[in-house]
Amino acid sequence: QVHLVESGGGSVQPGGSLTLFCVGSGLSFSSYGMSWYRQGPDLKREVVAAIPSFGRRPDYAPSVKGRFTISKDDAKNTGYLQMTNLKPEDTGVYYCKLWDLSNIEHWGSGTQVTVSS
């Protein structure tokens, strides 16, 4: 059975940093691409960063480019989202998603990030 668990969320002031983790079991990260999504107060879920599984470069939403870095360690079955210079509009629940070339998807249950002074 596949499980993805996000962690690392919390409350920070504007300009602060957080690193989110996505730990998987029951699957091999090396076979999957990974994305991080954010669901804001309007409940709209948007992709903020993605990394394909076959050597292509990561891709970022314009709103986070230069501030967020996505990566994954296939040997540890763990994905990361490093977030710096956080802004109030970064507030939301962050989800990781793994997907394969057959479009099979696996989602975690999310971790809350709150950016507020």
Summary of the structure (lengths in Angstrom):
residues: 117
radius of gyration: 13.5
end to end distance: 40.5
largest distance: 43.2
contacts: 346
relative contact order: 0.32
helix: 8%
strand: 51%
